[in-house]
Amino acid sequence: MIFKKNRLIKKADFQRVISKGKNLPGNEIKIFWLENQLAYSRFGIVLARKVFPTAVLRNRCKRLIREAIRKNLPMLKTGFDVVVLVRENFFALSPKKDFFDQFLLPLFRKAGLLVESNV
């Protein structure tokens, strides 16, 4: 689980990142990011109830993403708010343990959110 300080919780924070931040679309996931003037990065996950109708699916997806971010937090730059928007074809690919390498790493690399020594 991601530490509480590394989570985006407030609706206003999500809206600020999505409306004012930069974005990078992928096939399964789209990320939004914005500098936050803090010494650490914060992450939020957005899933549409229409796309993931059951709470079980939504929670499983969020758990996978949170765990992938938690394990790779040292690789990510600090001082950013990041929102991960999950699209409907996400579970068609049945994500496994290499979730971060498969989906998030390419997007974070393109966005410049990785620490330079790990790029």
C-alpha positions as CSV (number, residue, x, y, z in Angstrom):
1,M,0.0,0.0,0.0
2,I,1.2,3.5,-0.8
3,F,2.0,5.7,2.2
4,K,-0.7,8.2,3.0
5,K,1.5,11.2,2.2
6,N,1.9,9.7,-1.3
7,R,-1.8,9.6,-2.1
8,L,-4.0,12.1,-3.8
9,I,-7.2,12.1,-1.8
10,K,-9.1,15.3,-2.3
11,K,-11.4,15.8,-5.3
12,A,-9.9,19.3,-5.8
13,D,-6.4,17.8,-6.2
14,F,-7.6,15.4,-8.9
15,Q,-9.4,18.1,-10.8
16,R,-6.4,20.4,-10.6
17,V,-4.0,17.7,-12.0
18,I,-6.4,16.7,-14.7
19,S,-7.4,20.2,-15.8
20,K,-4.0,22.0,-15.5
21,G,-1.5,19.2,-15.8
22,K,0.1,17.6,-18.7
23,N,-1.1,14.2,-20.0
24,L,0.2,11.3,-21.9
25,P,-2.3,8.7,-23.4
26,G,-1.5,5.0,-23.6
27,N,-3.7,2.2,-24.9
28,E,-4.7,0.9,-21.5
29,I,-3.8,3.8,-19.2
30,K,-3.6,7.5,-19.4
31,I,-1.5,9.5,-17.0
32,F,-1.8,13.2,-15.9
33,W,1.0,14.9,-14.0
34,L,1.6,18.3,-12.5
35,E,4.4,19.7,-10.2
36,N,3.2,20.0,-6.6
37,Q,6.0,22.0,-4.8
38,L,6.3,19.2,-2.2
39,A,9.3,17.0,-1.4
40,Y,7.4,13.9,-2.4
41,S,5.1,12.7,-5.2
42,R,1.5,11.9,-4.8
43,F,-0.6,9.4,-6.8
44,G,-4.2,9.0,-7.5
45,I,-6.2,6.4,-9.5
46,V,-9.3,7.0,-11.5
47,L,-11.7,4.3,-12.8
48,A,-15.1,4.8,-14.3
49,R,-18.0,3.0,-12.7
50,K,-19.5,2.6,-16.1
51,V,-16.4,0.8,-17.4
52,F,-15.8,-1.3,-14.3
53,P,-19.3,-2.0,-13.1
54,T,-18.4,-4.0,-10.0
55,A,-16.5,-2.8,-6.9
56,V,-14.5,-6.0,-7.0
57,L,-13.0,-5.1,-10.4
58,R,-12.4,-1.5,-9.5
59,N,-10.7,-2.4,-6.2
60,R,-8.5,-5.1,-7.8
61,C,-7.4,-2.7,-10.5
62,K,-6.5,0.0,-7.9
63,R,-4.6,-2.6,-5.8
64,L,-2.5,-3.7,-8.8
65,I,-1.6,-0.1,-9.7
66,R,-0.9,1.0,-6.1
67,E,1.3,-2.0,-5.5
68,A,3.2,-1.4,-8.7
69,I,3.8,2.3,-7.8
70,R,4.8,1.4,-4.2
71,K,7.4,-1.1,-5.3
72,N,8.9,1.3,-7.8
73,L,8.6,4.6,-5.8
74,P,12.4,5.1,-5.6
75,M,12.6,5.1,-9.4
76,L,10.1,8.0,-9.7
77,K,11.0,11.7,-9.4
78,T,9.6,13.6,-6.4
79,G,7.6,16.8,-6.5
80,F,4.8,15.6,-8.8
81,D,1.1,14.9,-8.5
82,V,0.2,12.0,-10.8
83,V,-3.3,10.7,-11.8
84,V,-3.5,7.3,-13.5
85,L,-6.7,7.0,-15.5
86,V,-7.6,3.4,-16.4
87,R,-9.4,2.6,-19.6
88,E,-11.8,-0.2,-20.4
89,N,-9.5,-2.6,-22.2
90,F,-7.2,-2.8,-19.2
91,F,-8.4,-6.2,-17.9
92,A,-8.5,-7.7,-21.4
93,L,-4.8,-7.9,-21.2
94,S,-4.8,-9.6,-17.8
95,P,-2.0,-7.8,-16.0
96,K,0.5,-9.8,-14.1
97,K,3.4,-9.1,-11.7
98,D,5.3,-7.2,-14.4
99,F,2.4,-4.6,-14.5
100,F,4.7,-1.6,-13.8
101,D,7.2,-2.6,-16.6
102,Q,4.4,-3.4,-19.0
103,F,2.1,-0.4,-18.6
104,L,3.4,2.3,-16.3
105,L,7.1,2.4,-17.0
106,P,6.8,3.4,-20.7
107,L,4.4,6.2,-19.9
108,F,6.5,7.5,-16.9
109,R,9.6,7.3,-19.1
110,K,8.0,9.4,-21.9
111,A,6.6,11.9,-19.3
112,G,10.1,12.3,-17.8
113,L,8.9,11.1,-14.3
114,L,11.7,8.6,-13.8
115,V,14.9,9.4,-11.9
116,E,17.8,10.0,-14.4
117,S,20.0,7.2,-13.2
118,N,17.2,4.6,-13.8
119,V,16.3,5.8,-17.3
